[in-house]
């Protein structure tokens, strides 16, 4: 058991070189569960709606406007 991280890294590197081992590239882990994809999409939509609502009520931060103009598409999303 090696407690020093640098020594462990060197041992791994040298043993890989000596044995000629090849390691596959790392890939991001994705969930195979379609339910999590649906939940993610719904959450993203809810966050966008809340952000549009905040922008409509408070206006843009740092800019004083009478009323921000909202496109028909954004109005449809808010409903």
N, C-alpha and C positions, 0 to 999 in steps of 0.2 A: 504494500500500500504506500503510495507516494503522497505526502502531504503538501509538498511544494508545487504550486501550479506550473511554474517555469520548468522544473525538472520533469514533471508529468508530460508537458507539451513536447519537450525535447525527446523523451523516451518514445512517445507516440510517433513523432516525426522520423526518428532514426529507425524504428522498427518497421515503419511503412517503407522507407527507402531500402532497407536490407531485404525485406520479403518481396518487394515489388508489388505490393498491394495497391489496388486502385479503388477509390471510394466514389460512390455516385454523388452528383451534385445535390445540394440541399434544395428541397422544394417546400414552399409554404404549405402548411397543413390546411386542408379544406375539409369541411364536414360533408359527408355523403348524405346527410339528413336533409331532405327538401324542406322540412318544416322550419329549420333555422334560416334558410334562404328567404322564405316567406316572411318570417318574423322580422328579419333584417330589412326587407323591402318596405314593410308596413311601418316600421320604426322610422326609417329614413323619410317616408312621406309625412308622418306625423311631425317630425322635427321641421321639415320644410314649411308645413302649414303654420306651426307655432311661430316660426321666424317671420313669415309673411304677416301674420297677425300682429306681432310685435312691431314690425316696421310700419304697418298701417297705423297703429295707435300712437307710437312714439316718434315716428319719422326717422330719418337717418341720423345717427349720432354725429354731433358736431355741426350739422347743417340745419338751419332753421328754415323750414318750408311751410307754406300755408297748408297744403295737403299734398302728400305724395301721390303722383298719378299711378294708378294700378291698371295693368292691361287686362283685357277680358280673360285671357288665359289664366292669369294669376287669381282673378276673381272667381273663376270656375274652380280652381284648386282649393280656395278657401271655403267653399260651400260644402 
